[in-house]
Amino acid sequence: MSTPDKPIRTQQPVSYHAGRAMFTADHELYRRSVARFIADRIAPFHADWENAGLVPREVWREAGNAGLLLPGIPETYGGGGGDFLYSAIVVEEIARAMVTGVTGFTTHSENVAPYLLEFGTQAQKAELLPKMASGDIVGALAMTEPGAGSDLKAIRTSATRTDGGFLLNGQKTFITNGYHADRVLVFAKADPDAGARGISLFCVDTTAPGFSRGRLLDKLGQRAQDTAELFFDNVFVPDDMLVGELNAGFGYAMSGLVRERLLIALRCATALEVSLEWTVDYVKQRRAFDRPLIDNQFIRFRLAEIKTHACATRAFVDSCLAQYLDSTLTADGAAMAKLWASEATRDIDDLLQFFGGYGYMREYPIARAYTDVRPNRIYGGSSEIMREVIARAL
Ligand SMILES: Cc1cc2nc3c(=O)[nH]c(=O)nc-3n(C[C@H](O)[C@H](O)[C@H](O)COP(=O)(O)OP(=O)(O)OC[C@H]3O[C@@H](n4cnc5c(N)ncnc54)[C@H](O)[C@@H]3O)c2cc1C
């Protein structure tokens, strides 16, 4: 019998780094540095920040120094100059450590910065991106309003022409980084009668007169992530802070969603894997009725199903990631990735169950996973909207 070149695996790993050939040694080096920064500078303080309802502003600058912000933006604009896998790594490591208070790093780096890079003027990019990369400026993205979430074309925030620019009036809600934001990319209507074709994208300086923030919203989970309402009362936005073409904002929003949904899918795949790992460790050491919990067939069979589910989720999401790297991932493909992976995190409910009462205590990360992973089925387009996007392409 010939000897195999490689040792034969005896166990299918669930772990996020196993067998993901698209990640090179350089990517893995970056992953380790991100994980180290999170372990040293974020995780030990996260519970205190949850009580405060936000992370301290200095954390943004530290993260900028450590290379966690704008990893995929070209170096000429102060970014990391990496490919999309660097962006994926930051998202995955935040999920792996379940430090959801810095979910807003992703909004800042992967939503706000790419809109500026792709559609902004040279002056906007040169002024804003380096400061965003260093963490000196925090960015937010404001689409949702009290009366319009899933249906972006129904937004009512208006942008009225005035000398040298526009006057913005209206209200936004559920805005990630809303409390810390120095610049907000705001979707508003310059032509209120044109529906989706009347929407434009504006970069608002939050020191401008007429801009104000509401209270920090009291969320079920992600308690250290600042999320706020924003108000616009005749806020002047100069012409040079229109992002891209007038009335082209709806198309910009749609183009950003493939990337956003894929990143949400990657986050959810990692959250499910890591929740399973914590649970397997726990049920191996926790004893009841004179034996470890894992010796109960019900528990081991359910964990076997969840491991299968987690591995299938990873395989599917990584295949979408490979398509994205090839520029072949379609809108319905990204919607399937998000729908599948975010719905798969429903398994976390059963994983929490196997921790008994400890699972309900926030000091146990499984409790945070239960509450903090939940909005992934809502934002970036809800599961219902994902079904609609997929169905339209049948
Ligand atoms: C933690 C958090 C952070 C967020 N961060 C941001 C942010 O940074 N920026 C931002 O702009 N927004 C943000 N949002 C808002 C988020 O994108 C919206 O909540 C989401 O798009 C849904 O909109 P809605 O809440 O108005 O729900 P609605 O649109 O009112 O929907 C309510 C329910 O009806 C369902 N529904 C709607 N239309 C249909 C349909 N056609 N068919 C079937 N079902 C339908 C929805 O799926 C949902 O279940 C955030 C939300 C949360 C929870």
Ligand as a Chemical Component Dictionary entry (heavy atoms), coordinates in Angstrom:
data_LIG
# 
_chem_comp.id                   LIG 
_chem_comp.type                 NON-POLYMER 
_chem_comp.pdbx_formal_charge   0 
_chem_comp.three_letter_code    LIG 
# 
loop_
_chem_comp_atom.comp_id 
_chem_comp_atom.atom_id 
_chem_comp_atom.alt_atom_id 
_chem_comp_atom.type_symbol 
_chem_comp_atom.charge 
_chem_comp_atom.model_Cartn_x 
_chem_comp_atom.model_Cartn_y 
_chem_comp_atom.model_Cartn_z 
_chem_comp_atom.pdbx_ordinal 
LIG C1  C1  C 0 -28.746 46.992 14.413 1  
LIG C2  C2  C 0 -29.202 47.682 13.158 2  
LIG C3  C3  C 0 -28.319 48.496 12.466 3  
LIG C4  C4  C 0 -28.732 49.155 11.304 4  
LIG N1  N1  N 0 -27.856 49.994 10.668 5  
LIG C5  C5  C 0 -28.296 50.730 9.615  6  
LIG C6  C6  C 0 -27.443 51.704 8.999  7  
LIG O1  O1  O 0 -26.268 51.869 9.370  8  
LIG N2  N2  N 0 -27.952 52.458 7.983  9  
LIG C7  C7  C 0 -29.236 52.311 7.523  10 
LIG O2  O2  O 0 -29.616 53.022 6.617  11 
LIG N3  N3  N 0 -30.065 51.398 8.090  12 
LIG C8  C8  C 0 -29.633 50.602 9.118  13 
LIG N4  N4  N 0 -30.465 49.684 9.705  14 
LIG C9  C9  C 0 -31.830 49.574 9.232  15 
LIG C10 C10 C 0 -32.140 48.302 8.442  16 
LIG O3  O3  O 0 -31.482 48.320 7.200  17 
LIG C11 C11 C 0 -33.683 48.210 8.303  18 
LIG O4  O4  O 0 -34.186 47.943 9.612  19 
LIG C12 C12 C 0 -34.126 47.148 7.336  20 
LIG O5  O5  O 0 -33.818 47.519 6.013  21 
LIG C13 C13 C 0 -35.643 46.876 7.415  22 
LIG O6  O6  O 0 -36.353 48.067 7.335  23 
LIG P1  P1  P 0 -37.495 48.407 8.415  24 
LIG O7  O7  O 0 -36.905 48.228 9.770  25 
LIG O8  O8  O 0 -38.082 49.717 8.078  26 
LIG O9  O9  O 0 -38.583 47.271 8.226  27 
LIG P2  P2  P 0 -39.772 47.281 7.156  28 
LIG O10 O10 O 0 -39.271 47.639 5.819  29 
LIG O11 O11 O 0 -40.907 48.054 7.720  30 
LIG O12 O12 O 0 -40.183 45.745 7.163  31 
LIG C14 C14 C 0 -40.889 45.142 8.241  32 
LIG C15 C15 C 0 -41.060 43.650 7.948  33 
LIG O13 O13 O 0 -41.800 43.495 6.718  34 
LIG C16 C16 C 0 -41.055 42.719 5.832  35 
LIG N5  N5  N 0 -41.298 43.166 4.455  36 
LIG C17 C17 C 0 -41.115 44.411 3.950  37 
LIG N6  N6  N 0 -41.409 44.423 2.648  38 
LIG C18 C18 C 0 -41.768 43.162 2.313  39 
LIG C19 C19 C 0 -42.162 42.516 1.109  40 
LIG N7  N7  N 0 -42.229 43.179 -0.035 41 
LIG N8  N8  N 0 -42.464 41.194 1.150  42 
LIG C20 C20 C 0 -42.388 40.501 2.308  43 
LIG N9  N9  N 0 -42.009 41.056 3.473  44 
LIG C21 C21 C 0 -41.697 42.357 3.489  45 
LIG C22 C22 C 0 -39.600 42.927 6.225  46 
LIG O14 O14 O 0 -38.795 41.870 5.795  47 
LIG C23 C23 C 0 -39.720 42.947 7.738  48 
LIG O15 O15 O 0 -39.794 41.625 8.220  49 
LIG C24 C24 C 0 -30.058 48.974 10.834 50 
LIG C25 C25 C 0 -30.927 48.126 11.523 51 
LIG C26 C26 C 0 -30.518 47.486 12.673 52 
LIG C27 C27 C 0 -31.493 46.577 13.392 53 
# 
loop_
_chem_comp_bond.comp_id 
_chem_comp_bond.atom_id_1 
_chem_comp_bond.atom_id_2 
_chem_comp_bond.value_order 
_chem_comp_bond.pdbx_ordinal 
LIG C1  C2  SING 1  
LIG C2  C3  SING 2  
LIG C2  C26 DOUB 3  
LIG C3  C4  DOUB 4  
LIG C4  N1  SING 5  
LIG C4  C24 SING 6  
LIG N1  C5  DOUB 7  
LIG C5  C6  SING 8  
LIG C5  C8  SING 9  
LIG C6  O1  DOUB 10 
LIG C6  N2  SING 11 
LIG N2  C7  SING 12 
LIG C7  O2  DOUB 13 
LIG C7  N3  SING 14 
LIG N3  C8  DOUB 15 
LIG C8  N4  SING 16 
LIG N4  C9  SING 17 
LIG N4  C24 SING 18 
LIG C9  C10 SING 19 
LIG C10 O3  SING 20 
LIG C10 C11 SING 21 
LIG C11 O4  SING 22 
LIG C11 C12 SING 23 
LIG C12 O5  SING 24 
LIG C12 C13 SING 25 
LIG C13 O6  SING 26 
LIG O6  P1  SING 27 
LIG P1  O7  DOUB 28 
LIG P1  O8  SING 29 
LIG P1  O9  SING 30 
LIG O9  P2  SING 31 
LIG P2  O10 DOUB 32 
LIG P2  O11 SING 33 
LIG P2  O12 SING 34 
LIG O12 C14 SING 35 
LIG C14 C15 SING 36 
LIG C15 O13 SING 37 
LIG C15 C23 SING 38 
LIG O13 C16 SING 39 
LIG C16 N5  SING 40 
LIG C16 C22 SING 41 
LIG N5  C17 SING 42 
LIG N5  C21 SING 43 
LIG C17 N6  DOUB 44 
LIG N6  C18 SING 45 
LIG C18 C19 SING 46 
LIG C18 C21 DOUB 47 
LIG C19 N7  SING 48 
LIG C19 N8  DOUB 49 
LIG N8  C20 SING 50 
LIG C20 N9  DOUB 51 
LIG N9  C21 SING 52 
LIG C22 O14 SING 53 
LIG C22 C23 SING 54 
LIG C23 O15 SING 55 
LIG C24 C25 DOUB 56 
LIG C25 C26 SING 57 
LIG C26 C27 SING 58 
# 
